[in-house]
């Protein structure tokens, strides 16, 4: 029984240590993000099915589309990684997704077509894509600077509620417990 308990404690320690390391990492390794991509697609599929049972219209936006819109609208510079230092990027992604309508995908295709034509020299006009509102980028930057992210994690560790008192038959409870502990 003692060996089992030691192994269980070691497994729990490894689990919590790994979870802490993943939560506090500043850069995401390539293998990590690829591995998580499959999990995210499965989770979003089930999430979509659940949300469709509650709401009439539910749309899933892929991460690459969100990234394209962030770059085109000027929220994130081209070819730079998203900052994952804090969790503000989740809020920025949520705002970006909220601004993507069904018509935006057609406009995105036209933008990429125009950008390709400009790049190949078949067009003299640079591709343009309208922002959701004129001060969109400035508003997002202000949100980035002003937003305070509070990450709450409920402590799920088991709590010791009763303590066996040596020499007496019974349990000690509360602040008024007496006896040799």
N, C-alpha and C positions, 0 to 999 in steps of 0.2 A: 504494500500500500504506500509506503514511504517513497519507493522508487517511482511509482506512478505519479505521486504528488509532485516530486522534484521535476519529472519530465514535463508535467503539465505547466508548472511554474516557468520552466525554461521556454516552453512554446509561447506562453503568454508574454513573457518578457521580449522574446524575439518579435512577436506580432506588434507590440506597442512601440518597440524601438524602430522597426521598419516603418510603421505608420508615421512616427514623429519625423524620421529622416525624409520621407516623401513629402510631408507637409511643409517642412522648412527648407527644402532644396530651392535654390535660386535659378538653376538651369535644368531643363528637362532633357535627358539623354534621348537620342534618336530611337533606340529600341523601346524605351519606355512609352513614348507617345504612339508609336505604331501598335504596340501591344494594347494600349488603352483604347485605340480607335475602334477596334472590334467590339469591345465591351460597351463603348458609348453608343454604337449603332444599335446594339441589341436593346440597351436600356431605353434609347429614344423610341424604338419601335413599340415596346411595351407601354412606354409613357404616352405615346400617341394614341394607342388603342384605348387606354384609360381615359385620356382627356376627350376623345371623341364620344365616349359614353356620357360625358357631362356637357360638352359644348358642341355647337353645330359645326363650326369651321375651325379646323386645327391644321396647321401647316408646319412641316418640319423643314428647317433651314440647315443645310450642310455647312460644316465649318469652313470649307474652302470658299463657299459663296459669301459667308460673313467676312472672311479675310479679304476677298475681292472688294466688297463694298467699303470696308474700313480703309483700304488703300486708295480706292478711287475718290472717296469723299475727303481724303486728306487727314484722317484720324491717325493712321499709321503710315509711316514712310515705306516706300517700296523696298522690298528685300531686307527688311529688318524683322527681327523676332518680336513677338508680343511680349511686353514686360510682365513677368509673373512674380514680381517681388512681393506684391500684396494682391488682394483679391478684387481690386477695382476693375480689372480687365473683364470680370464677369458682368459688371454693371454696364461697361462700354459695349460689350457684345449684346447685351439685352436691349440697349437703346438702338444699336445698329439693326438688330433683327426686327424691332418694333417699327423701324422706318422702311423696311423692305416690304413692299406690296407685291401682289402677283404681277402687276405691270412692270415692275422694276427688272424682272428677269429678261424680258424682251429688250428693254433699254440697255441692260448689261451686255446682251449679245450684240446689239448695234454698236455699243461703245468699243467692244473688242474688235469687231469688224473694222470700224473706222481707225482704231489704233494700229491695226495690222496694215491697212492701206497706207497710212501715213508713214509707217516704218519702212515699207517697201518702196516708198516714193511715188505711189499712184495717186496720192492726194496731198494737197498743200495745206489742208486744214487739220490742225491737231484735234484729236478726239476729245470731246467734252461730255461731262456727266453732271447734271444738276444735283446740288445738295438738297436735302429735305427742306431746309430753310436757310436764309442767307447767313446767319451767324451760327450755323451748326457746329463747325469745328471749334470756334471760340467757346461755345457753350459746353462742349464735351471736355475741352481742356480745363475749364472752370470746375466742372464736376469732378474731374480727376484730382484737382488740387484741394477741393473742399470736402470730398466724401471721406467719411470716417467709417472704416470697415470693422465691425465687431464680430469676431468669430466665436460663437458659443458652442461648446461641446459638453453635453451632459455627461457627468461622471457615472459610468455604468458599473463601476467596481462594486462588488458585494460589500455591504456594510455589516459590521459585527454589531448585532443588536442586543445580544445577551452574553454575559460572561459567567462561566461556571465558577463558583466560589469554593475554594478548598476548605474542607472540614465541615461544611454545611451542605445539607441536601436542599438544593434549590438554585435559583439564579439571582444574580445581582442586577438590578435595573436602575437607571437614572443616577442622579447626583447623590442620593442618600444611601447608597449601598454600603453596607458595613461588612467587616470580616477580612480575613487574610486573603489577598488576591494572588 
